[in-house]
């Protein structure tokens, strides 16, 4: 059983008991969250439902923690002008455990 769900503008293929890193949400660790933007649902490999645009299924998940991705360095330079800028960025994520697909 799996579903394709839209979480904050990004589509994920989810299954029960799967850990997933999604863009950061404001919920605290241990809280339950529901995602209702289910676009596709399949109970087995032969039968499936496609939403137009969404289905009446829900995804129940638990927040495991908040993480940061690896640092990405942004370096800008202009030749012969003395202009140099170095910045870093770490994208924030939330790790969730998919418990049920209802």
Jmol script that loads the backbone (N, CA, C; Angstrom):
load data "model"
ATOM      1  N   UNK A   1       0.843  -1.165   0.000  1.00  0.00           N
ATOM      2  CA  UNK A   1       0.000   0.000   0.000  1.00  0.00           C
ATOM      3  C   UNK A   1       0.893   1.234   0.000  1.00  0.00           C
ATOM      4  N   UNK A   2       0.603   2.164  -0.885  1.00  0.00           N
ATOM      5  CA  UNK A   2       1.345   3.410  -0.926  1.00  0.00           C
ATOM      6  C   UNK A   2       0.442   4.524  -1.434  1.00  0.00           C
ATOM      7  N   UNK A   3       0.902   5.751  -1.231  1.00  0.00           N
ATOM      8  CA  UNK A   3       0.149   6.919  -1.688  1.00  0.00           C
ATOM      9  C   UNK A   3       1.157   7.989  -2.112  1.00  0.00           C
ATOM     10  N   UNK A   4       0.688   8.880  -2.954  1.00  0.00           N
ATOM     11  CA  UNK A   4       1.475  10.058  -3.319  1.00  0.00           C
ATOM     12  C   UNK A   4       0.759  11.257  -2.711  1.00  0.00           C
ATOM     13  N   UNK A   5       1.499  11.996  -1.882  1.00  0.00           N
ATOM     14  CA  UNK A   5       0.907  13.091  -1.127  1.00  0.00           C
ATOM     15  C   UNK A   5       1.686  14.377  -1.396  1.00  0.00           C
ATOM     16  N   UNK A   6       0.971  15.489  -1.406  1.00  0.00           N
ATOM     17  CA  UNK A   6       1.572  16.809  -1.610  1.00  0.00           C
ATOM     18  C   UNK A   6       1.740  17.462  -0.239  1.00  0.00           C
ATOM     19  N   UNK A   7       3.009  17.696   0.159  1.00  0.00           N
ATOM     20  CA  UNK A   7       3.307  18.325   1.444  1.00  0.00           C
ATOM     21  C   UNK A   7       4.096  19.598   1.162  1.00  0.00           C
ATOM     22  N   UNK A   8       3.490  20.738   1.438  1.00  0.00           N
ATOM     23  CA  UNK A   8       4.113  22.057   1.243  1.00  0.00           C
ATOM     24  C   UNK A   8       4.652  22.228  -0.175  1.00  0.00           C
ATOM     25  N   UNK A   9       3.911  21.769  -1.183  1.00  0.00           N
ATOM     26  CA  UNK A   9       4.289  21.977  -2.575  1.00  0.00           C
ATOM     27  C   UNK A   9       5.223  20.941  -3.152  1.00  0.00           C
ATOM     28  N   UNK A  10       5.588  19.908  -2.385  1.00  0.00           N
ATOM     29  CA  UNK A  10       6.474  18.855  -2.853  1.00  0.00           C
ATOM     30  C   UNK A  10       5.721  17.529  -2.767  1.00  0.00           C
ATOM     31  N   UNK A  11       5.811  16.714  -3.817  1.00  0.00           N
ATOM     32  CA  UNK A  11       5.107  15.438  -3.849  1.00  0.00           C
ATOM     33  C   UNK A  11       6.030  14.316  -3.383  1.00  0.00           C
ATOM     34  N   UNK A  12       5.507  13.459  -2.487  1.00  0.00           N
ATOM     35  CA  UNK A  12       6.264  12.337  -1.932  1.00  0.00           C
ATOM     36  C   UNK A  12       5.467  11.050  -2.103  1.00  0.00           C
ATOM     37  N   UNK A  13       6.178   9.958  -2.380  1.00  0.00           N
ATOM     38  CA  UNK A  13       5.579   8.630  -2.383  1.00  0.00           C
ATOM     39  C   UNK A  13       5.803   8.062  -0.992  1.00  0.00           C
ATOM     40  N   UNK A  14       4.716   7.767  -0.258  1.00  0.00           N
ATOM     41  CA  UNK A  14       4.826   7.339   1.129  1.00  0.00           C
ATOM     42  C   UNK A  14       4.200   5.965   1.320  1.00  0.00           C
ATOM     43  N   UNK A  15       4.755   5.229   2.288  1.00  0.00           N
ATOM     44  CA  UNK A  15       4.227   3.947   2.727  1.00  0.00           C
ATOM     45  C   UNK A  15       4.172   3.970   4.243  1.00  0.00           C
ATOM     46  N   UNK A  16       3.416   3.045   4.835  1.00  0.00           N
ATOM     47  CA  UNK A  16       3.334   2.983   6.287  1.00  0.00           C
ATOM     48  C   UNK A  16       4.685   2.589   6.872  1.00  0.00           C
ATOM     49  N   UNK A  17       4.988   3.100   8.067  1.00  0.00           N
ATOM     50  CA  UNK A  17       6.237   2.861   8.809  1.00  0.00           C
ATOM     51  C   UNK A  17       7.467   3.354   8.049  1.00  0.00           C
ATOM     52  N   UNK A  18       7.330   4.436   7.312  1.00  0.00           N
ATOM     53  CA  UNK A  18       8.435   5.013   6.553  1.00  0.00           C
ATOM     54  C   UNK A  18       8.844   6.330   7.203  1.00  0.00           C
ATOM     55  N   UNK A  19      10.152   6.560   7.314  1.00  0.00           N
ATOM     56  CA  UNK A  19      10.660   7.844   7.784  1.00  0.00           C
ATOM     57  C   UNK A  19      10.861   8.742   6.578  1.00  0.00           C
ATOM     58  N   UNK A  20      10.509  10.013   6.743  1.00  0.00           N
ATOM     59  CA  UNK A  20      10.519  10.935   5.616  1.00  0.00           C
ATOM     60  C   UNK A  20      10.979  12.305   6.100  1.00  0.00           C
ATOM     61  N   UNK A  21      11.841  12.955   5.327  1.00  0.00           N
ATOM     62  CA  UNK A  21      12.271  14.330   5.620  1.00  0.00           C
ATOM     63  C   UNK A  21      11.492  15.273   4.714  1.00  0.00           C
ATOM     64  N   UNK A  22      10.747  16.184   5.336  1.00  0.00           N
ATOM     65  CA  UNK A  22       9.922  17.136   4.601  1.00  0.00           C
ATOM     66  C   UNK A  22      10.390  18.544   4.937  1.00  0.00           C
ATOM     67  N   UNK A  23      10.000  19.561   4.160  1.00  0.00           N
ATOM     68  CA  UNK A  23      10.337  20.939   4.536  1.00  0.00           C
ATOM     69  C   UNK A  23       9.797  21.262   5.935  1.00  0.00           C
ATOM     70  N   UNK A  24      10.504  22.117   6.650  1.00  0.00           N
ATOM     71  CA  UNK A  24      10.227  22.342   8.069  1.00  0.00           C
ATOM     72  C   UNK A  24       8.792  22.788   8.320  1.00  0.00           C
ATOM     73  N   UNK A  25       8.163  22.142   9.324  1.00  0.00           N
ATOM     74  CA  UNK A  25       6.844  22.536   9.804  1.00  0.00           C
ATOM     75  C   UNK A  25       6.985  22.973  11.262  1.00  0.00           C
ATOM     76  N   UNK A  26       5.984  23.655  11.798  1.00  0.00           N
ATOM     77  CA  UNK A  26       6.104  24.264  13.125  1.00  0.00           C
ATOM     78  C   UNK A  26       5.742  23.325  14.266  1.00  0.00           C
ATOM     79  N   UNK A  27       5.282  22.121  13.992  1.00  0.00           N
ATOM     80  CA  UNK A  27       4.875  21.197  15.049  1.00  0.00           C
ATOM     81  C   UNK A  27       6.073  20.762  15.889  1.00  0.00           C
ATOM     82  N   UNK A  28       5.826  20.481  17.171  1.00  0.00           N
ATOM     83  CA  UNK A  28       6.879  20.042  18.081  1.00  0.00           C
ATOM     84  C   UNK A  28       7.119  18.543  17.931  1.00  0.00           C
ATOM     85  N   UNK A  29       8.248  18.072  18.469  1.00  0.00           N
ATOM     86  CA  UNK A  29       8.585  16.652  18.409  1.00  0.00           C
ATOM     87  C   UNK A  29       7.559  15.844  19.195  1.00  0.00           C
ATOM     88  N   UNK A  30       7.159  14.699  18.639  1.00  0.00           N
ATOM     89  CA  UNK A  30       6.193  13.823  19.283  1.00  0.00           C
ATOM     90  C   UNK A  30       4.751  14.110  18.938  1.00  0.00           C
ATOM     91  N   UNK A  31       4.466  15.239  18.301  1.00  0.00           N
ATOM     92  CA  UNK A  31       3.089  15.593  17.940  1.00  0.00           C
ATOM     93  C   UNK A  31       2.642  14.815  16.707  1.00  0.00           C
ATOM     94  N   UNK A  32       1.339  14.599  16.600  1.00  0.00           N
ATOM     95  CA  UNK A  32       0.742  13.944  15.443  1.00  0.00           C
ATOM     96  C   UNK A  32       0.340  15.013  14.431  1.00  0.00           C
ATOM     97  N   UNK A  33       0.562  14.726  13.152  1.00  0.00           N
ATOM     98  CA  UNK A  33       0.149  15.626  12.075  1.00  0.00           C
ATOM     99  C   UNK A  33      -0.609  14.809  11.034  1.00  0.00           C
ATOM    100  N   UNK A  34      -1.487  15.489  10.296  1.00  0.00           N
ATOM    101  CA  UNK A  34      -2.243  14.855   9.213  1.00  0.00           C
ATOM    102  C   UNK A  34      -1.988  15.619   7.920  1.00  0.00           C
ATOM    103  N   UNK A  35      -1.831  14.875   6.853  1.00  0.00           N
ATOM    104  CA  UNK A  35      -1.690  15.453   5.521  1.00  0.00           C
ATOM    105  C   UNK A  35      -2.880  14.969   4.702  1.00  0.00           C
ATOM    106  N   UNK A  36      -3.642  15.910   4.142  1.00  0.00           N
ATOM    107  CA  UNK A  36      -4.869  15.537   3.443  1.00  0.00           C
ATOM    108  C   UNK A  36      -4.811  15.759   1.937  1.00  0.00           C
ATOM    109  N   UNK A  37      -3.687  16.198   1.415  1.00  0.00           N
ATOM    110  CA  UNK A  37      -3.542  16.428  -0.021  1.00  0.00           C
ATOM    111  C   UNK A  37      -3.044  15.154  -0.711  1.00  0.00           C
ATOM    112  N   UNK A  38      -3.835  14.080  -0.658  1.00  0.00           N
ATOM    113  CA  UNK A  38      -3.456  12.805  -1.271  1.00  0.00           C
ATOM    114  C   UNK A  38      -3.861  12.839  -2.741  1.00  0.00           C
ATOM    115  N   UNK A  39      -2.877  12.666  -3.622  1.00  0.00           N
ATOM    116  CA  UNK A  39      -3.113  12.762  -5.060  1.00  0.00           C
ATOM    117  C   UNK A  39      -3.329  11.402  -5.704  1.00  0.00           C
ATOM    118  N   UNK A  40      -2.772  10.347  -5.096  1.00  0.00           N
ATOM    119  CA  UNK A  40      -2.815   9.003  -5.683  1.00  0.00           C
ATOM    120  C   UNK A  40      -2.793   8.004  -4.540  1.00  0.00           C
ATOM    121  N   UNK A  41      -3.576   6.915  -4.660  1.00  0.00           N
ATOM    122  CA  UNK A  41      -3.612   5.881  -3.632  1.00  0.00           C
ATOM    123  C   UNK A  41      -3.696   4.521  -4.298  1.00  0.00           C
ATOM    124  N   UNK A  42      -2.892   3.574  -3.801  1.00  0.00           N
ATOM    125  CA  UNK A  42      -2.917   2.209  -4.318  1.00  0.00           C
ATOM    126  C   UNK A  42      -2.870   1.237  -3.146  1.00  0.00           C
ATOM    127  N   UNK A  43      -3.913   0.414  -3.023  1.00  0.00           N
ATOM    128  CA  UNK A  43      -3.946  -0.590  -1.961  1.00  0.00           C
ATOM    129  C   UNK A  43      -3.062  -1.782  -2.315  1.00  0.00           C
ATOM    130  N   UNK A  44      -2.971  -2.101  -3.613  1.00  0.00           N
ATOM    131  CA  UNK A  44      -2.069  -3.150  -4.095  1.00  0.00           C
ATOM    132  C   UNK A  44      -1.577  -2.722  -5.479  1.00  0.00           C
ATOM    133  N   UNK A  45      -0.863  -3.595  -6.169  1.00  0.00           N
ATOM    134  CA  UNK A  45      -0.287  -3.210  -7.457  1.00  0.00           C
ATOM    135  C   UNK A  45      -1.296  -3.170  -8.597  1.00  0.00           C
ATOM    136  N   UNK A  46      -2.491  -3.732  -8.389  1.00  0.00           N
ATOM    137  CA  UNK A  46      -3.462  -3.800  -9.479  1.00  0.00           C
ATOM    138  C   UNK A  46      -4.559  -2.743  -9.388  1.00  0.00           C
ATOM    139  N   UNK A  47      -4.940  -2.346  -8.174  1.00  0.00           N
ATOM    140  CA  UNK A  47      -6.023  -1.378  -7.997  1.00  0.00           C
ATOM    141  C   UNK A  47      -5.450  -0.064  -7.495  1.00  0.00           C
ATOM    142  N   UNK A  48      -5.937   1.039  -8.059  1.00  0.00           N
ATOM    143  CA  UNK A  48      -5.457   2.343  -7.630  1.00  0.00           C
ATOM    144  C   UNK A  48      -6.533   3.386  -7.839  1.00  0.00           C
ATOM    145  N   UNK A  49      -6.372   4.512  -7.137  1.00  0.00           N
ATOM    146  CA  UNK A  49      -7.280   5.649  -7.262  1.00  0.00           C
ATOM    147  C   UNK A  49      -6.450   6.879  -7.608  1.00  0.00           C
ATOM    148  N   UNK A  50      -6.946   7.675  -8.528  1.00  0.00           N
ATOM    149  CA  UNK A  50      -6.273   8.905  -8.929  1.00  0.00           C
ATOM    150  C   UNK A  50      -7.204  10.064  -8.601  1.00  0.00           C
ATOM    151  N   UNK A  51      -6.674  11.061  -7.921  1.00  0.00           N
ATOM    152  CA  UNK A  51      -7.478  12.211  -7.529  1.00  0.00           C
ATOM    153  C   UNK A  51      -7.632  13.215  -8.647  1.00  0.00           C
ATOM    154  N   UNK A  52      -8.747  13.967  -8.555  1.00  0.00           N
ATOM    155  CA  UNK A  52      -8.977  15.021  -9.530  1.00  0.00           C
ATOM    156  C   UNK A  52      -9.457  16.267  -8.804  1.00  0.00           C
ATOM    157  N   UNK A  53      -8.668  17.034  -8.126  1.00  0.00           N
ATOM    158  CA  UNK A  53      -7.226  16.925  -7.935  1.00  0.00           C
ATOM    159  C   UNK A  53      -6.807  16.096  -6.718  1.00  0.00           C
ATOM    160  N   UNK A  54      -7.671  15.955  -5.675  1.00  0.00           N
ATOM    161  CA  UNK A  54      -7.259  15.219  -4.479  1.00  0.00           C
ATOM    162  C   UNK A  54      -8.289  14.152  -4.132  1.00  0.00           C
ATOM    163  N   UNK A  55      -7.869  13.212  -3.260  1.00  0.00           N
ATOM    164  CA  UNK A  55      -8.736  12.137  -2.792  1.00  0.00           C
ATOM    165  C   UNK A  55      -9.170  12.405  -1.350  1.00  0.00           C
ATOM    166  N   UNK A  56     -10.105  11.583  -0.850  1.00  0.00           N
ATOM    167  CA  UNK A  56     -10.594  11.724   0.523  1.00  0.00           C
ATOM    168  C   UNK A  56      -9.755  10.940   1.527  1.00  0.00           C
ATOM    169  N   UNK A  57      -8.571  10.502   1.156  1.00  0.00           N
ATOM    170  CA  UNK A  57      -7.690   9.788   2.068  1.00  0.00           C
ATOM    171  C   UNK A  57      -6.867  10.788   2.873  1.00  0.00           C
ATOM    172  N   UNK A  58      -6.336  10.308   4.012  1.00  0.00           N
ATOM    173  CA  UNK A  58      -5.467  11.134   4.841  1.00  0.00           C
ATOM    174  C   UNK A  58      -4.237  10.329   5.228  1.00  0.00           C
ATOM    175  N   UNK A  59      -3.167  11.038   5.510  1.00  0.00           N
ATOM    176  CA  UNK A  59      -1.919  10.436   5.961  1.00  0.00           C
ATOM    177  C   UNK A  59      -1.701  10.897   7.398  1.00  0.00           C
ATOM    178  N   UNK A  60      -1.564   9.952   8.329  1.00  0.00           N
ATOM    179  CA  UNK A  60      -1.264  10.292   9.715  1.00  0.00           C
ATOM    180  C   UNK A  60       0.213  10.047   9.962  1.00  0.00           C
ATOM    181  N   UNK A  61       0.871  11.032  10.593  1.00  0.00           N
ATOM    182  CA  UNK A  61       2.310  10.941  10.829  1.00  0.00           C
ATOM    183  C   UNK A  61       2.644  11.518  12.196  1.00  0.00           C
ATOM    184  N   UNK A  62       3.828  11.150  12.698  1.00  0.00           N
ATOM    185  CA  UNK A  62       4.346  11.671  13.959  1.00  0.00           C
ATOM    186  C   UNK A  62       5.660  12.394  13.685  1.00  0.00           C
ATOM    187  N   UNK A  63       5.838  13.561  14.284  1.00  0.00           N
ATOM    188  CA  UNK A  63       7.062  14.333  14.107  1.00  0.00           C
ATOM    189  C   UNK A  63       8.160  13.699  14.970  1.00  0.00           C
ATOM    190  N   UNK A  64       9.266  13.298  14.331  1.00  0.00           N
ATOM    191  CA  UNK A  64      10.391  12.702  15.052  1.00  0.00           C
ATOM    192  C   UNK A  64      11.418  13.733  15.474  1.00  0.00           C
ATOM    193  N   UNK A  65      11.619  14.768  14.685  1.00  0.00           N
ATOM    194  CA  UNK A  65      12.601  15.787  15.035  1.00  0.00           C
ATOM    195  C   UNK A  65      12.809  16.769  13.902  1.00  0.00           C
ATOM    196  N   UNK A  66      13.621  17.784  14.198  1.00  0.00           N
ATOM    197  CA  UNK A  66      13.953  18.808  13.209  1.00  0.00           C
ATOM    198  C   UNK A  66      15.432  18.690  12.872  1.00  0.00           C
ATOM    199  N   UNK A  67      15.764  18.730  11.590  1.00  0.00           N
ATOM    200  CA  UNK A  67      17.118  18.521  11.108  1.00  0.00           C
ATOM    201  C   UNK A  67      17.553  19.673  10.214  1.00  0.00           C
ATOM    202  N   UNK A  68      18.864  19.733   9.958  1.00  0.00           N
ATOM    203  CA  UNK A  68      19.408  20.665   8.973  1.00  0.00           C
ATOM    204  C   UNK A  68      20.193  19.874   7.954  1.00  0.00           C
ATOM    205  N   UNK A  69      20.121  20.316   6.698  1.00  0.00           N
ATOM    206  CA  UNK A  69      20.847  19.674   5.618  1.00  0.00           C
ATOM    207  C   UNK A  69      22.310  20.131   5.658  1.00  0.00           C
ATOM    208  N   UNK A  70      23.133  19.553   4.814  1.00  0.00           N
ATOM    209  CA  UNK A  70      24.530  19.966   4.717  1.00  0.00           C
ATOM    210  C   UNK A  70      24.622  21.413   4.239  1.00  0.00           C
ATOM    211  N   UNK A  71      25.716  22.070   4.598  1.00  0.00           N
ATOM    212  CA  UNK A  71      25.900  23.467   4.235  1.00  0.00           C
ATOM    213  C   UNK A  71      26.225  23.603   2.743  1.00  0.00           C
ATOM    214  N   UNK A  72      25.576  24.563   2.101  1.00  0.00           N
ATOM    215  CA  UNK A  72      25.840  24.901   0.707  1.00  0.00           C
ATOM    216  C   UNK A  72      26.539  26.252   0.704  1.00  0.00           C
ATOM    217  N   UNK A  73      27.710  26.316   0.087  1.00  0.00           N
ATOM    218  CA  UNK A  73      28.492  27.549   0.037  1.00  0.00           C
ATOM    219  C   UNK A  73      28.144  28.320  -1.230  1.00  0.00           C
ATOM    220  N   UNK A  74      27.835  29.613  -1.069  1.00  0.00           N
ATOM    221  CA  UNK A  74      27.561  30.504  -2.193  1.00  0.00           C
ATOM    222  C   UNK A  74      28.705  31.512  -2.235  1.00  0.00           C
ATOM    223  N   UNK A  75      29.497  31.513  -3.305  1.00  0.00           N
ATOM    224  CA  UNK A  75      30.652  32.398  -3.428  1.00  0.00           C
ATOM    225  C   UNK A  75      30.505  33.219  -4.692  1.00  0.00           C
ATOM    226  N   UNK A  76      30.563  34.538  -4.528  1.00  0.00           N
ATOM    227  CA  UNK A  76      30.464  35.443  -5.670  1.00  0.00           C
ATOM    228  C   UNK A  76      31.754  36.250  -5.765  1.00  0.00           C
ATOM    229  N   UNK A  77      32.207  36.488  -6.994  1.00  0.00           N
ATOM    230  CA  UNK A  77      33.437  37.237  -7.195  1.00  0.00           C
ATOM    231  C   UNK A  77      33.372  37.961  -8.532  1.00  0.00           C
ATOM    232  N   UNK A  78      33.890  39.179  -8.541  1.00  0.00           N
ATOM    233  CA  UNK A  78      34.026  39.921  -9.791  1.00  0.00           C
ATOM    234  C   UNK A  78      35.511  40.133 -10.039  1.00  0.00           C
ATOM    235  N   UNK A  79      35.931  39.775 -11.231  1.00  0.00           N
ATOM    236  CA  UNK A  79      37.349  39.850 -11.578  1.00  0.00           C
ATOM    237  C   UNK A  79      37.822  41.305 -11.588  1.00  0.00           C
ATOM    238  N   UNK A  80      38.970  41.559 -10.987  1.00  0.00           N
ATOM    239  CA  UNK A  80      39.654  42.854 -10.968  1.00  0.00           C
ATOM    240  C   UNK A  80      38.849  43.970 -10.302  1.00  0.00           C
ATOM    241  N   UNK A  81      37.835  43.672  -9.529  1.00  0.00           N
ATOM    242  CA  UNK A  81      37.058  44.716  -8.861  1.00  0.00           C
ATOM    243  C   UNK A  81      37.201  44.654  -7.340  1.00  0.00           C
ATOM    244  N   UNK A  82      37.780  43.574  -6.823  1.00  0.00           N
ATOM    245  CA  UNK A  82      37.922  43.428  -5.381  1.00  0.00           C
ATOM    246  C   UNK A  82      36.646  43.014  -4.676  1.00  0.00           C
ATOM    247  N   UNK A  83      35.669  42.537  -5.434  1.00  0.00           N
ATOM    248  CA  UNK A  83      34.382  42.144  -4.876  1.00  0.00           C
ATOM    249  C   UNK A  83      34.378  40.641  -4.635  1.00  0.00           C
ATOM    250  N   UNK A  84      34.254  40.264  -3.359  1.00  0.00           N
ATOM    251  CA  UNK A  84      34.150  38.847  -2.999  1.00  0.00           C
ATOM    252  C   UNK A  84      33.141  38.715  -1.871  1.00  0.00           C
ATOM    253  N   UNK A  85      32.181  37.797  -2.019  1.00  0.00           N
ATOM    254  CA  UNK A  85      31.175  37.537  -0.991  1.00  0.00           C
ATOM    255  C   UNK A  85      31.075  36.031  -0.814  1.00  0.00           C
ATOM    256  N   UNK A  86      31.169  35.578   0.424  1.00  0.00           N
ATOM    257  CA  UNK A  86      31.028  34.154   0.722  1.00  0.00           C
ATOM    258  C   UNK A  86      29.915  33.997   1.751  1.00  0.00           C
ATOM    259  N   UNK A  87      28.899  33.218   1.385  1.00  0.00           N
ATOM    260  CA  UNK A  87      27.767  32.969   2.277  1.00  0.00           C
ATOM    261  C   UNK A  87      27.513  31.470   2.331  1.00  0.00           C
ATOM    262  N   UNK A  88      26.927  31.027   3.416  1.00  0.00           N
ATOM    263  CA  UNK A  88      26.550  29.629   3.562  1.00  0.00           C
ATOM    264  C   UNK A  88      25.066  29.515   3.863  1.00  0.00           C
ATOM    265  N   UNK A  89      24.485  28.373   3.526  1.00  0.00           N
ATOM    266  CA  UNK A  89      23.056  28.144   3.766  1.00  0.00           C
ATOM    267  C   UNK A  89      22.833  26.697   4.166  1.00  0.00           C
ATOM    268  N   UNK A  90      22.032  26.478   5.209  1.00  0.00           N
ATOM    269  CA  UNK A  90      21.644  25.132   5.630  1.00  0.00           C
ATOM    270  C   UNK A  90      20.120  25.059   5.625  1.00  0.00           C
ATOM    271  N   UNK A  91      19.569  24.232   4.750  1.00  0.00           N
ATOM    272  CA  UNK A  91      18.118  24.081   4.642  1.00  0.00           C
ATOM    273  C   UNK A  91      17.594  23.294   5.836  1.00  0.00           C
ATOM    274  N   UNK A  92      16.458  23.715   6.400  1.00  0.00           N
ATOM    275  CA  UNK A  92      15.880  23.058   7.567  1.00  0.00           C
ATOM    276  C   UNK A  92      14.787  22.091   7.134  1.00  0.00           C
ATOM    277  N   UNK A  93      14.782  20.912   7.749  1.00  0.00           N
ATOM    278  CA  UNK A  93      13.816  19.861   7.456  1.00  0.00           C
ATOM    279  C   UNK A  93      13.186  19.354   8.739  1.00  0.00           C
ATOM    280  N   UNK A  94      12.053  18.667   8.602  1.00  0.00           N
ATOM    281  CA  UNK A  94      11.403  17.976   9.708  1.00  0.00           C
ATOM    282  C   UNK A  94      11.321  16.504   9.330  1.00  0.00           C
ATOM    283  N   UNK A  95      11.743  15.636  10.237  1.00  0.00           N
ATOM    284  CA  UNK A  95      11.662  14.202   9.983  1.00  0.00           C
ATOM    285  C   UNK A  95      10.376  13.668  10.598  1.00  0.00           C
ATOM    286  N   UNK A  96       9.562  12.977   9.788  1.00  0.00           N
ATOM    287  CA  UNK A  96       8.301  12.417  10.254  1.00  0.00           C
ATOM    288  C   UNK A  96       8.274  10.913  10.002  1.00  0.00           C
ATOM    289  N   UNK A  97       7.463  10.217  10.803  1.00  0.00           N
ATOM    290  CA  UNK A  97       7.227   8.788  10.634  1.00  0.00           C
ATOM    291  C   UNK A  97       5.787   8.612  10.171  1.00  0.00           C
ATOM    292  N   UNK A  98       5.612   8.034   8.986  1.00  0.00           N
ATOM    293  CA  UNK A  98       4.281   7.799   8.431  1.00  0.00           C
ATOM    294  C   UNK A  98       3.681   6.606   9.170  1.00  0.00           C
ATOM    295  N   UNK A  99       2.549   6.804   9.861  1.00  0.00           N
ATOM    296  CA  UNK A  99       1.947   5.739  10.644  1.00  0.00           C
ATOM    297  C   UNK A  99       0.801   5.045   9.909  1.00  0.00           C
ATOM    298  N   UNK A 100      -0.132   5.816   9.362  1.00  0.00           N
ATOM    299  CA  UNK A 100      -1.307   5.227   8.719  1.00  0.00           C
ATOM    300  C   UNK A 100      -1.635   5.972   7.444  1.00  0.00           C
ATOM    301  N   UNK A 101      -2.171   5.227   6.494  1.00  0.00           N
ATOM    302  CA  UNK A 101      -2.773   5.808   5.303  1.00  0.00           C
ATOM    303  C   UNK A 101      -4.259   5.454   5.387  1.00  0.00           C
ATOM    304  N   UNK A 102      -5.089   6.441   5.638  1.00  0.00           N
ATOM    305  CA  UNK A 102      -6.518   6.190   5.836  1.00  0.00           C
ATOM    306  C   UNK A 102      -7.287   6.535   4.586  1.00  0.00           C
TER     307      UNK A 102
END
end "model"
wireframe off; spacefill off
backbone 0.3
color backbone group
